[in-house]
Amino acid sequence: MKDFSGVYAALLTAFDEKGAVNFDAVGKLVERNIASGLDGMYVAGSSGEAILMSEEERIAILEFVAKKTAGRVKLIAHIGSASTDSAVRMAKCAEKFGYDAISAVAPYYYAFSKEAVKGYYSDIINSTSLPMIIYNFPGANGFGGMLELVDELIDNPKLMGVKHTSVNLFDLERFKHLKKPLVVFNGYDEMLIAGLSMGADGGIGSTYNFLGKEIVAIYKAFKAGDLKTAQEIQTKVNRIIETMIPYGVFAMEKAVLTELGIPMGDCRKPFLPLSEEGKAAAKKIAADLK
């Protein structure tokens, strides 16, 4: 199996003035991420606003990014959905497009039982030959039993890892000590060092789209045992994140990238447009990064 350790951008999706996917801008962002030294990209996930897209749009993005990268970096396709059938269809497309792995958030909206969620993941895992990275995001979908569920699924040889987007670092550490080794990704950008310290093999994050060089530097410093440097860069990153939070992180990330020359457009409704104060803050962040 491939070595999936490292840092991956949770790829954002650019939209034009009419709200359609701006593939030209997405392509520019893909190139930026590759140039920054990131190990790969996590495509069509939460940060990419996939939940606000049609299945057809998600498949189109998966195909576009695969063709654009042409094997230069590793790609993880997020195919999670409220519908098992939809997730399976997207998983099969990801395999056809040449993705290295698939990932899926737990089914959402309905309060599905653990057995229902287990069946959802089993169906997806068994639908392709690709390794699966389960996306644990309890704050978004309300499912809090993932550690136990992963333990029950772990005998499936295609279950490879977990993307852990939670402040519960105890669970992150426990994922590393189940019956077989799992690749575990830290999901909160502001806690990358903390996640790595608790055993994470890398990180997947949305700010990596414009802070890729900083994130790569954190990861390399940590791996080299230079915790002081890693902490200094994490502090720089966290100051930027702290500035973004009051205005909406996704909208701010897009505005920063727009200021850096990649026209990302607004987030899709029901996200609100970025305020004038937010635009000014994004402009300053971008200026400081240039």
Buried (B, 14 or more C-beta within 10 A) or exposed (E): EEEBBBBBBBBBBBBBEEEEBBBEBBBBBBBBBBEBBBBBBBBBBBBBBBBBBEBEBBBBBBBBBBEBBEEEBBBBBBBBBBEBEBBBBBBBBBBEBBBBBBBBBBBBEEEBEBEEBBBBBBBBBEBBEBBBBBBBBBEBBEBBBBBEBBEBBBEEEBBBBBBBBBBBBEBBBBBBEBEEEBBBBBBBBBBBBBBBBBBBBBBBBBBBBBBBBBBBBBBBBBEEEEBEBBBEBBEBBBEBBEBBEEBBBBBBBBBBBBBBEBBBBBBBEEBEEBEEEBBEBBBEBBEEBE
